[in-house]
Amino acid sequence: MARWLSLFAVIAALAGCAPEPQPNHLDSIQQRGALRVGTLVGPTTYYHGRESEAGLEYVLAATFAEQLGVELVMVPRYSIGSLFTLLSQGDVDLVAAGLDRTPRRDELYRFGPPYQEIAQRVVFRQGSRDRPRSLEELDGELVVVAGSSHHDWLLTHRAEYPDLKWRATDEQDTSELLRQVVEGEIAFTIADSNILDIHRRYYPDLSVAFTVRENLDIGWMLAPGRDGSLYSEVIDFFGELRSDGQLEQLIDRHFGHVSNFNYVDTSLFIHAVENKLPIYRSLFQEHAGTLDWRLLAAISYQESLWDPQALSPTGVRGMMMLTLPTAAAMGVESRLDPDESIRGGARYFEQMLNRIPARIPEPDSIWFALAAYNIGLGHLEDARVLTERQGADPDRWIDVRKRLPLLRQKKYYRQTRYGFARGDEPVRYVGNIRRYYDTLVWLDERGRIPAQPLEITLPADGSGDEEP
């Protein structure tokens, strides 16, 4: 009996020394009070804007952290390899960096649900050579980012292209490689379609040779060795975002206005930024008031191409293309005076913005105000009523934008208060201004808007030498 009592005592002692159960991944994050997210620095992922952090991956991660009830800690890196190291060592909980799912990555990591689809394109500088149609036709070196899926794909298929000249670099990211293509420092690179769309607003000479791969899924990455608690939350998170339309809205906010590229329009805009904008920049800054002066400048370019003498067939005139009644209401005596026109246009746009329901947050409220500036508040309200009748959200631009063109159709406009309207025009109008505005922000933050117009003076006789 004593022997059994001793045995029970030993078992009890051993049980008392057993380790406490470890919290699962989600519990450890909530105990820590912070979600650690690895990301790449770039215009489509994560960057520091004028007032705060920005980028699609940042917005998604911030929304997810808020849902978990913890703070967000972004851990930015400049190379893909360092992100994988962070994830493998457990220094971050997940990676949100716009990375596509590849067979090799699938073997090493766990991917969340796809939330964006991209293509990968070979890019060269327009006019530098004949457009190649395949990898076999590349007549120069192809440079890609080391550790990228472009790099992995080339490694996997290099036996198929033995004569292809290519290399991978860890010194530049995709943005820098695209700049090097424009400046003639390298011949070709491969870029994801969403990144390329963003950069063609600043570098219109970027030209697509051909598509290497398409219909590629983008997703968050988690380490495979952890339990599935955080992974399940990621699946639920993206499921909810997709079902309530938030995911579509976020992607549209970041990429919806850049996919339709026009080489001529973009080139003319960049030229006008260098030669015309410096003349009027101080006026836009002076009269912007609570507005961003670059938004005001973008509106003016859409309206008049920064031409003080602009005149439309309907009689609107000047830098901000004001009607006579609007000019009179804003106290503008001469619509052809740039100072008066910009001041009047700024105040009129502020009035439109103030009449948008306060519950609508930025940037949607700005897009609504722009549409109203173009088509009038009455027709905008008609489109919002149609949107609600069709079961969509009248307070979201992405939903109203789809209904505005219906104002051209009799079966719809006869149901409205203000009747027929060319509702497709404000859709193009807002999209153009969004592109111009984003380009101005990018150029301004990099000091690429000159203080004075660029002037080139040629010798009088064309010889380059003055007469003695």
C-alpha positions in Angstrom: 0.0 0.0 0.0 2.8 2.4 0.9 4.4 1.6 -2.5 1.2 2.7 -4.3 1.0 5.9 -2.3 4.5 6.7 -3.2 3.8 6.1 -6.9 0.7 8.4 -6.7 2.8 11.1 -5.1 5.4 10.9 -7.9 2.7 11.1 -10.6 1.1 14.1 -8.8 4.5 15.8 -8.6 5.2 15.2 -12.3 1.7 16.5 -13.2 2.4 19.7 -11.2 5.6 20.2 -13.2 3.9 19.9 -16.6 4.2 23.0 -18.8 1.2 25.3 -19.1 -0.6 25.1 -22.4 0.8 27.6 -24.9 -1.6 30.2 -26.4 -2.5 29.8 -30.1 -1.2 32.3 -32.7 -4.3 34.5 -32.5 -4.3 34.5 -28.7 -0.6 35.5 -28.6 -1.3 38.4 -30.9 -4.1 39.6 -28.7 -2.1 39.2 -25.5 0.7 41.2 -27.2 -1.8 43.8 -28.3 -0.2 44.2 -31.7 -0.3 42.6 -35.1 3.1 42.6 -36.8 2.9 42.8 -40.6 5.8 42.6 -43.0 5.5 44.6 -46.2 7.5 46.1 -49.0 7.9 49.8 -49.4 6.2 50.9 -52.6 3.4 52.9 -54.2 1.1 49.9 -54.4 1.8 48.4 -50.9 3.0 50.7 -48.2 4.5 54.2 -48.0 4.4 57.4 -46.0 2.1 59.9 -47.5 1.9 63.6 -46.8 0.0 63.1 -43.5 0.0 59.4 -42.7 0.9 55.9 -43.8 -0.8 54.8 -47.0 -0.9 52.1 -49.6 -3.4 49.3 -50.3 -1.6 46.7 -48.1 -1.5 49.2 -45.2 -5.2 50.0 -45.4 -6.1 46.3 -45.5 -3.7 45.5 -42.6 -5.0 48.4 -40.5 -8.6 47.3 -41.1 -7.7 43.7 -40.1 -5.9 44.8 -36.9 -8.9 47.0 -36.0 -11.1 44.0 -36.4 -8.8 42.0 -34.1 -8.8 44.8 -31.5 -5.0 45.3 -31.6 -2.6 47.9 -32.8 -0.9 47.5 -36.2 2.9 47.4 -36.4 4.1 47.6 -40.0 7.5 46.1 -40.6 8.7 47.5 -43.9 11.5 46.0 -45.9 13.1 46.8 -49.3 13.7 43.3 -50.5 11.5 40.2 -50.8 14.1 37.9 -49.4 14.2 39.8 -46.1 10.4 39.5 -45.8 10.6 35.8 -46.1 13.3 35.7 -43.4 11.1 37.8 -41.1 8.2 35.4 -41.6 10.2 32.2 -41.3 11.8 33.4 -38.0 8.4 34.5 -36.5 9.4 38.2 -36.4 6.1 39.0 -38.2 2.7 37.4 -38.0 2.0 37.7 -41.7 3.3 39.3 -44.9 1.1 41.7 -46.8 3.2 42.9 -49.8 1.2 42.3 -53.0 3.0 39.0 -53.6 1.6 36.4 -56.0 1.1 32.8 -55.3 3.7 30.5 -56.9 4.3 26.8 -56.6 7.6 27.4 -54.8 6.1 29.8 -52.3 3.2 27.4 -51.8 5.7 24.8 -50.6 7.1 27.1 -48.0 4.3 29.3 -46.8 0.5 29.4 -46.4 -1.4 31.8 -48.5 -4.6 33.6 -47.5 -7.5 34.1 -50.0 -6.7 35.9 -53.2 -7.9 39.5 -53.2 -6.4 40.9 -56.4 -5.5 39.5 -59.8 -2.6 40.7 -61.8 -0.6 40.0 -65.0 3.2 40.2 -65.4 4.5 42.2 -68.4 7.8 42.7 -70.1 8.4 46.5 -70.3 10.7 48.6 -72.5 11.0 52.3 -73.4 8.8 53.4 -76.2 10.8 54.4 -79.3 14.0 52.8 -78.2 13.6 49.7 -80.3 11.1 47.7 -82.3 8.5 46.0 -80.0 9.5 42.4 -79.2 6.7 39.8 -79.1 8.4 37.1 -77.1 11.4 36.4 -74.9 13.3 35.0 -77.9 13.0 38.5 -79.6 14.6 40.5 -76.7 17.6 42.3 -78.1 18.9 43.6 -74.8 19.4 42.6 -71.2 16.3 41.8 -69.0 16.7 42.8 -65.4 14.3 41.6 -62.6 14.1 42.0 -58.8 16.0 39.2 -57.0 13.6 36.9 -55.1 10.6 38.0 -57.0 8.2 35.6 -58.7 9.6 37.0 -62.0 13.0 35.8 -60.8 11.6 32.4 -59.8 9.9 32.0 -63.2 13.0 32.8 -65.2 15.0 30.3 -63.1 12.4 27.6 -63.7 12.3 28.3 -67.5 15.9 29.2 -68.3 16.5 25.9 -70.1 13.8 27.0 -72.6 15.5 30.3 -73.3 19.3 29.5 -73.4 20.1 32.7 -75.4 18.2 35.0 -73.1 20.4 37.7 -71.4 19.0 38.3 -68.0 20.0 39.0 -64.4 18.4 39.5 -61.0 19.3 42.4 -58.8 18.9 43.0 -55.1 19.9 46.7 -55.4 16.7 48.0 -57.0 13.0 47.4 -56.6 10.5 47.3 -59.4 9.9 51.1 -59.3 13.6 51.8 -59.7 13.9 49.3 -62.6 11.0 51.0 -64.4 12.8 54.3 -64.0 16.0 52.8 -65.3 14.1 51.5 -68.4 12.7 55.0 -69.0 16.2 56.6 -68.7 17.8 54.0 -71.0 20.0 52.5 -68.3 18.5 49.0 -68.9 16.6 47.6 -71.8 13.9 45.5 -70.3 12.3 44.5 -67.0 9.2 42.6 -65.9 6.6 44.4 -63.8 3.3 43.4 -62.3 0.4 45.1 -64.1 -0.9 47.0 -61.1 2.6 48.5 -60.4 3.1 49.3 -64.1 -0.3 51.1 -64.3 0.7 53.3 -61.4 4.1 54.2 -62.9 2.8 54.9 -66.4 1.1 58.0 -65.0 4.6 59.5 -64.3 6.6 57.7 -67.1 4.3 57.6 -70.2 7.2 56.2 -72.3 7.0 52.9 -70.5 5.6 50.5 -73.1 4.4 46.9 -72.8 6.2 44.4 -75.1 4.1 41.4 -74.2 2.6 39.5 -71.2 4.6 36.7 -69.6 1.9 35.4 -67.3 -1.6 36.5 -66.5 -4.5 35.8 -64.1 -2.1 35.6 -61.1 -3.6 35.6 -57.6 -2.3 38.1 -54.9 -2.6 37.1 -51.3 -1.3 37.5 -47.8 1.3 35.0 -46.6 1.6 33.2 -43.2 4.2 30.8 -41.9 3.1 27.2 -42.2 4.4 26.0 -38.9 1.9 27.9 -36.8 -1.6 26.8 -35.8 -4.5 27.8 -38.0 -6.1 30.4 -35.6 -4.8 33.5 -37.4 -5.2 31.9 -40.8 -8.9 31.3 -40.1 -9.3 34.9 -39.1 -7.6 36.0 -42.4 -10.0 33.8 -44.4 -13.1 35.3 -42.5 -11.7 38.8 -42.9 -11.4 38.7 -46.7 -14.7 36.8 -47.0 -16.5 39.7 -45.2 -14.6 42.4 -47.2 -15.7 40.7 -50.4 -19.3 40.1 -49.4 -20.0 43.6 -48.3 -18.3 45.3 -51.2 -15.4 46.9 -49.2 -12.7 45.0 -51.0 -13.9 46.1 -54.4 -14.1 49.7 -53.1 -10.6 49.6 -51.7 -9.0 48.2 -54.8 -10.9 50.8 -56.9 -9.7 53.5 -54.7 -6.1 52.6 -55.3 -6.1 51.2 -58.8 -9.5 51.8 -60.5 -8.5 55.1 -62.1 -5.1 54.1 -63.5 -5.8 51.0 -65.6 -7.0 53.0 -68.7 -3.7 54.5 -70.0 -3.5 57.1 -72.8 0.0 57.8 -73.9 -0.8 61.1 -75.6 -2.9 62.5 -72.8 -0.3 61.5 -70.2 2.6 62.9 -72.2 0.8 66.2 -72.7 0.0 66.4 -69.0 3.6 65.9 -68.0 4.7 68.5 -70.5 2.1 71.0 -69.1 3.3 70.3 -65.6 6.8 71.4 -66.6 5.8 74.3 -68.7 2.4 75.7 -67.7 1.8 74.8 -64.1 4.7 76.8 -62.7 3.0 80.0 -64.1 -0.2 79.4 -62.1 1.0 77.3 -59.1 1.1 80.2 -56.7 -2.6 81.1 -57.6 -3.7 77.5 -56.9 -1.9 77.5 -53.6 -3.3 81.0 -52.7 -6.9 80.1 -53.4 -7.0 76.5 -52.4 -8.3 77.3 -48.9 -9.2 74.0 -47.2 -8.6 72.1 -50.5 -5.3 70.5 -51.6 -3.9 72.9 -54.2 -2.9 70.0 -56.3 -6.5 68.8 -56.5 -7.6 72.3 -57.6 -4.8 72.3 -60.2 -6.0 68.9 -61.5 -9.6 70.2 -61.8 -8.3 73.2 -63.7 -6.3 71.0 -66.1 -9.3 68.8 -66.8 -11.4 71.9 -67.4 -9.1 74.1 -69.5 -5.7 72.5 -69.9 -4.5 75.5 -67.8 -5.5 77.9 -70.6 -6.9 81.2 -69.3 -8.6 81.8 -72.7 -10.3 78.5 -72.9 -13.8 78.6 -74.3 -16.3 75.7 -74.7 -19.2 75.5 -77.3 -21.6 76.0 -74.4 -20.1 79.3 -73.4 -18.1 78.4 -70.2 -14.8 80.1 -70.1 -11.4 80.5 -68.4 -9.1 78.4 -66.3 -12.0 76.8 -64.3 -14.5 77.0 -67.1 -17.2 78.9 -65.2 -20.6 79.7 -66.5 -21.7 83.3 -66.4 -24.3 82.6 -63.5 -21.7 80.7 -61.5 -19.0 83.4 -62.1 -21.5 86.1 -60.9 -22.4 84.1 -57.8 -18.8 83.6 -56.9 -18.0 87.3 -57.4 -15.9 86.8 -60.6 -15.9 89.8 -62.8 -13.7 88.5 -65.5 -13.6 84.7 -66.3 -10.5 85.3 -68.4 -8.5 86.5 -65.5 -6.6 83.5 -64.1 -6.6 84.8 -60.5 -10.4 85.5 -60.5 -11.2 82.2 -62.3 -9.2 80.0 -59.9 -10.6 81.8 -56.9 -14.1 81.4 -58.2 -13.7 77.8 -59.1 -12.2 77.0 -55.8 -15.1 78.5 -53.9 -17.6 76.9 -56.2 -16.1 73.4 -55.7 -16.0 74.0 -51.9 -19.7 74.7 -52.1 -20.3 71.4 -53.9 -18.2 69.6 -51.3 -20.1 71.1 -48.4 -23.4 70.0 -49.9 -22.3 66.4 -50.0 -23.8 64.5 -47.0 -21.4 64.7 -44.1 -21.8 61.0 -43.4 -19.8 60.2 -46.7 -16.1 60.1 -45.9 -13.2 61.1 -48.1 -12.2 60.4 -50.7 -15.7 59.4 -51.9 -17.1 62.8 -50.9 -14.5 64.5 -53.1 -15.4 62.2 -56.1 -19.1 63.1 -55.5 -18.3 66.8 -55.4 -16.3 66.6 -58.6 -19.2 64.8 -60.3 -21.5 67.5 -59.1 -19.1 70.2 -60.3 -19.4 68.6 -63.8 -23.0 67.5 -64.1 -24.8 69.4 -61.3 -26.0 68.2 -57.8 -29.5 67.5 -59.2 -28.4 64.8 -61.7 -25.9 63.4 -59.1 -28.8 63.0 -56.7 -30.8 61.3 -59.4 -28.0 58.8 -59.8 -27.8 58.2 -56.1 -31.6 57.5 -55.9 -31.2 55.0 -58.8 -28.3 53.4 -57.0 -30.4 52.9 -53.8 -33.4 51.6 -55.8 -31.1 48.9 -57.4 -29.9 47.7 -54.0 -26.5 49.3 -54.0 -25.0 52.0 -51.7 -25.8 55.6 -52.7 -23.0 56.8 -50.5 -20.2 54.9 -52.3 -18.7 56.4 -55.5 -18.0 53.0 -57.0 -21.7 52.1 -56.9 -23.0 55.5 -58.0 -20.4 55.6 -60.8 -22.0 52.5 -62.4 -25.5 54.1 -62.4 -24.6 57.6 -63.7 -24.5 56.4 -67.4 -28.1 55.2 -66.9 -29.2 58.8 -66.9 -28.9 58.6 -70.7 -31.5 55.9 -71.0 -35.2 56.9 -71.2 -36.4 54.0 -69.1 -34.3 55.3 -66.2 -34.2 59.1 -66.6 -38.0 59.2 -66.9 -38.1 58.0 -63.3 -35.8 60.8 -62.1 -36.5 64.4 -61.0 -34.1 66.1 -63.3 -34.4 63.9 -66.3 -31.9 63.2 -69.1 -28.2 63.7 -68.5 -24.9 62.6 -70.2 -24.1 60.6 -67.1 -21.0 58.9 -68.6 -19.2 62.3 -68.8 -18.8 62.8 -65.0 -17.5 59.3 -64.7 -14.7 60.1 -67.2 -14.3 63.5 -65.6 -13.7 62.2 -62.1 -11.4 59.4 -63.4 -9.3 61.9 -65.3 -9.0 64.3 -62.3 -8.0 61.4 -60.0 -5.2 60.5 -62.4 -4.0 64.0 -62.7 -4.2 64.6 -59.0 -2.2 61.4 -58.1 0.4 62.3 -60.7 0.8 65.8 -59.3 1.1 64.5 -55.7 3.8 62.0 -56.9 5.7 64.7 -58.9 5.4 67.3 -56.1 6.6 65.0 -53.4 9.7 64.2 -55.5 10.4 67.9 -56.3 9.7 67.4 -60.0 7.3 70.3 -60.4 9.7 73.2 -61.5 9.4 76.6 -59.8 9.6 78.3 -63.2 8.6 77.1 -66.7 11.2 75.2 -68.6 12.6 77.4 -71.4 14.9 76.4 -74.2 16.5 79.3 -76.1 17.9 78.5 -79.6 20.5 80.6 -81.3 19.1 83.0 -83.8 21.0 81.6 -86.8 20.7 78.0 -85.7 24.4 77.5 -85.9 25.1 77.7 -82.2 27.6 80.5 -82.6 27.1 84.3 -82.4 28.4 86.6 -85.1 31.7 88.2 -84.3 
